[in-house]
Amino acid sequence: MQFSDELEFGHRDRKDIYRYVERYGTVEYEDARRALDMSQEAFGHHVAVLRRDGILEKDGETLRVAFEDEGEERYVEDGLEVVIRQAREDDLTGLVGAMRDALADRTYIVGETVADIVDHEEVLLRHNDLEKRMFFVATVHDDVVGWVHINVPELDKLGHTAELTVGVIEEYRGNGIGTNLLERGLEWAERQGLEKIYNSVPATNQDAIAFLESRGWEIEAVRENHYKIDDDYVDEVMLAAAV
């Protein structure tokens, strides 16, 4: 299922099932049926149709939204093998841990907010009436060491734009992981028909600003004293890149 596709359910019960599964990320089949108060026959039929249409997938007794697999990329840098791929729901714990580790210096407020939201919701990928949310992760030995996140608001006037965050835990910086993640995120955004990507960081995060500017991003605005970090007021630098 492509994020850009308009979901066509054909029946209100199917839409309710999708919304329930999308809300929780991964759900037990019987728990979802009971929560939605549907008969075994009706629920089974609607789930079968949703699976047929590539909207849901079933693994044993577990249901999840069937996001189309974006494939993976492998590369080796100085003997280090890195895999960059679309995040899966079972990456959640490792991804949130990597984000908190990479953002421990509190110089990437938007990234911290994304980590908090994902940790609270316990769902990585989103495609609902309010937002589209995609993550790609970088892994080393199957452990998440970096991420790129793209959030697309489901509003007609903003649907051509998205907010992006990207980061790598300190031990793995300098191996091209951030660059490859950024490129993967921008490639996905282009396929979705997006036109502009934004990223906002505190002015004190000069490394992030230099990283983005060296890759063609431009500073569009500065909001003075937007953040208060350790009792100090810090400007927010808003950068953007055309897709």
C-alpha positions as CSV (number, residue, x, y, z in Angstrom):
1,M,0.0,0.0,0.0
2,Q,1.5,3.3,-1.0
3,F,1.2,6.3,1.3
4,S,0.0,8.4,-1.6
5,D,-2.9,6.1,-2.5
6,E,-6.4,7.1,-1.5
7,L,-7.7,4.3,0.7
8,E,-10.9,2.9,-0.6
9,F,-12.7,0.6,1.9
10,G,-16.1,0.1,0.3
11,H,-17.7,-0.6,3.7
12,R,-17.8,1.4,7.0
13,D,-16.8,-1.7,9.0
14,R,-13.7,-2.2,7.0
15,K,-12.7,1.5,7.5
16,D,-13.3,1.0,11.3
17,I,-11.1,-2.1,11.3
18,Y,-8.3,-0.2,9.5
19,R,-8.5,2.7,11.8
20,Y,-8.3,0.5,14.8
21,V,-5.3,-1.4,13.6
22,E,-3.6,1.8,12.4
23,R,-4.1,3.4,15.7
24,Y,-2.3,0.6,17.6
25,G,0.2,-0.5,15.0
26,T,0.0,-4.2,15.8
27,V,-3.1,-5.9,17.3
28,E,-4.3,-9.3,18.1
29,Y,-7.0,-10.5,15.8
30,E,-9.5,-11.5,18.4
31,D,-8.8,-8.4,20.6
32,A,-9.6,-6.2,17.6
33,R,-12.8,-8.1,16.8
34,R,-14.1,-7.8,20.3
35,A,-13.1,-4.2,20.6
36,L,-15.1,-3.4,17.5
37,D,-18.0,-5.6,18.5
38,M,-18.2,-7.6,15.3
39,S,-19.3,-11.1,14.7
40,Q,-16.7,-13.7,13.8
41,E,-18.1,-14.0,10.3
42,A,-18.3,-10.3,9.5
43,F,-14.9,-9.5,11.0
44,G,-13.3,-12.4,9.2
45,H,-14.8,-11.4,5.9
46,H,-13.8,-7.7,6.2
47,V,-10.2,-8.6,7.3
48,A,-10.0,-11.0,4.3
49,V,-11.0,-8.2,1.9
50,L,-8.5,-5.7,3.5
51,R,-5.8,-8.3,3.1
52,R,-6.8,-9.0,-0.5
53,D,-6.6,-5.3,-1.2
54,G,-3.1,-5.0,0.4
55,I,-4.4,-2.7,3.2
56,L,-3.8,-5.1,6.1
57,E,-1.5,-8.1,6.6
58,K,-2.0,-11.0,9.1
59,D,0.9,-12.8,10.7
60,G,-0.5,-15.7,12.7
61,E,-3.1,-14.1,14.9
62,T,-1.6,-10.6,14.6
63,L,-2.9,-7.8,12.3
64,R,-0.9,-4.8,11.1
65,V,-1.2,-2.2,8.4
66,A,0.4,-3.5,5.2
67,F,2.9,-0.8,4.3
68,E,4.6,-1.5,1.0
69,D,8.2,-2.7,1.5
70,E,10.6,-0.1,0.3
71,G,13.5,-2.5,0.1
72,E,16.9,-2.2,1.8
73,E,20.2,-0.9,0.8
74,R,23.6,-2.2,2.1
75,Y,27.0,-0.5,1.9
76,V,30.3,-1.0,3.5
77,E,32.4,1.9,4.9
78,D,35.8,1.3,6.4
79,G,34.8,-2.3,7.0
80,L,31.5,-1.4,8.6
81,E,28.4,-3.0,7.0
82,V,25.3,-0.8,7.2
83,V,21.8,-1.6,6.2
84,I,19.3,1.1,5.5
85,R,15.7,0.0,5.3
86,Q,12.1,1.0,6.0
87,A,11.4,0.7,9.7
88,R,9.2,-2.1,11.0
89,E,6.9,-1.9,14.1
90,D,9.2,-4.3,15.9
91,D,12.0,-1.8,15.5
92,L,10.2,0.6,17.9
93,T,12.1,-0.1,21.1
94,G,15.5,0.0,19.3
95,L,14.6,3.1,17.3
96,V,13.4,5.1,20.3
97,G,16.5,4.0,22.2
98,A,18.7,5.2,19.4
99,M,16.9,8.5,19.1
100,R,17.2,9.2,22.9
101,D,20.9,8.3,22.8
102,A,21.6,10.5,19.7
103,L,19.6,13.4,21.2
104,A,21.0,13.2,24.7
105,D,22.7,16.6,24.3
106,R,19.2,18.3,23.9
107,T,20.2,20.2,20.7
108,Y,17.6,18.8,18.4
109,I,14.2,19.7,20.0
110,V,12.0,18.5,17.1
111,G,13.8,15.2,17.1
112,E,13.2,14.8,20.8
113,T,9.5,15.6,20.3
114,V,9.2,12.9,17.6
115,A,10.9,10.4,19.9
116,D,8.4,11.3,22.7
117,I,5.4,10.9,20.4
118,V,6.5,7.6,19.0
119,D,7.3,6.3,22.5
120,H,3.9,7.3,23.8
121,E,1.9,6.1,20.9
122,E,3.9,2.9,20.5
123,V,3.4,3.0,16.7
124,L,6.1,3.9,14.1
125,L,4.4,4.2,10.8
126,R,1.2,6.2,10.3
127,H,-1.3,6.7,7.5
128,N,-4.5,8.2,8.6
129,D,-6.8,11.3,8.2
130,L,-4.3,13.5,10.0
131,E,-0.8,12.5,9.0
132,K,1.5,10.2,7.0
133,R,4.6,9.2,9.0
134,M,7.5,7.2,7.6
135,F,10.7,6.0,9.2
136,F,13.8,4.6,7.6
137,V,16.5,3.1,9.9
138,A,20.2,2.4,9.6
139,T,21.2,-0.9,11.3
140,V,24.5,-2.5,12.2
141,H,24.4,-6.1,13.1
142,D,20.6,-5.7,13.2
143,D,20.7,-3.0,15.8
144,V,19.3,0.5,15.0
145,V,22.0,3.1,15.0
146,G,20.3,5.9,13.0
147,W,17.0,7.1,11.5
148,V,15.3,9.4,9.2
149,H,11.7,10.4,9.8
150,I,9.3,12.2,7.4
151,N,6.0,13.5,8.6
152,V,3.5,14.7,6.1
153,P,0.4,16.7,7.3
154,E,-2.9,15.6,5.7
155,L,-4.0,19.1,4.9
156,D,-4.5,20.2,1.3
157,K,-2.7,23.4,1.8
158,L,0.4,21.7,3.3
159,G,0.3,18.3,1.6
160,H,3.2,19.3,-0.7
161,T,5.5,19.7,2.3
162,A,6.9,17.5,5.1
163,E,9.0,17.8,8.2
164,L,12.1,15.7,8.4
165,T,14.4,14.6,11.2
166,V,17.6,12.6,10.9
167,G,20.1,11.4,13.4
168,V,22.9,8.8,14.1
169,I,24.2,7.7,17.5
170,E,27.5,9.2,18.3
171,E,29.6,6.0,18.0
172,Y,28.6,5.6,14.3
173,R,28.9,9.2,13.1
174,G,31.4,9.8,10.3
175,N,30.6,6.7,8.4
176,G,28.2,8.3,5.9
177,I,25.2,6.9,7.7
178,G,23.5,10.3,8.1
179,T,24.0,11.2,4.4
180,N,22.6,7.9,3.2
181,L,19.6,8.2,5.5
182,L,18.9,11.8,4.4
183,E,19.1,10.7,0.7
184,R,16.8,7.8,1.4
185,G,14.2,10.1,3.0
186,L,14.4,12.6,0.2
187,E,14.0,9.8,-2.4
188,W,10.8,8.6,-0.6
189,A,9.5,12.2,-0.4
190,E,10.0,12.7,-4.1
191,R,8.1,9.5,-4.9
192,Q,5.2,10.7,-2.8
193,G,5.0,13.9,-4.9
194,L,6.3,16.2,-2.1
195,E,7.9,19.5,-3.2
196,K,9.6,20.8,0.0
197,I,11.1,19.4,3.1
198,Y,11.7,21.3,6.4
199,N,14.0,20.7,9.3
200,S,14.3,23.0,12.4
201,V,17.1,23.0,15.0
202,P,18.3,25.2,17.8
203,A,21.0,27.7,16.6
204,T,23.4,26.1,19.0
205,N,23.4,22.9,17.0
206,Q,26.0,24.1,14.5
207,D,26.9,20.6,13.4
208,A,23.4,19.9,12.2
209,I,23.1,23.2,10.4
210,A,26.5,22.7,8.7
211,F,25.5,19.1,7.8
212,L,22.3,20.2,6.1
213,E,23.8,23.3,4.4
214,S,26.6,21.2,2.9
215,R,23.9,19.1,1.3
216,G,22.0,21.9,-0.3
217,W,19.6,22.9,2.4
218,E,19.1,26.6,2.9
219,I,18.1,28.7,6.0
220,E,14.7,30.1,5.4
221,A,14.0,31.8,8.8
222,V,15.2,32.3,12.3
223,R,12.8,32.5,15.2
224,E,14.5,34.4,18.0
225,N,14.5,33.0,21.5
226,H,12.2,30.2,20.4
227,Y,13.7,27.6,22.8
228,K,14.6,27.7,26.4
229,I,17.4,25.2,27.1
230,D,18.9,25.1,30.6
231,D,17.5,28.5,31.4
232,D,19.1,30.0,28.2
233,Y,17.0,31.4,25.3
234,V,18.1,29.9,22.0
235,D,17.0,30.8,18.4
236,E,15.4,28.3,16.2
237,V,16.9,27.9,12.7
238,M,14.5,26.7,10.1
239,L,16.0,25.0,7.0
240,A,14.4,23.7,3.9
241,A,15.3,21.8,0.8
242,A,13.4,21.4,-2.5
243,V,12.6,17.7,-3.4
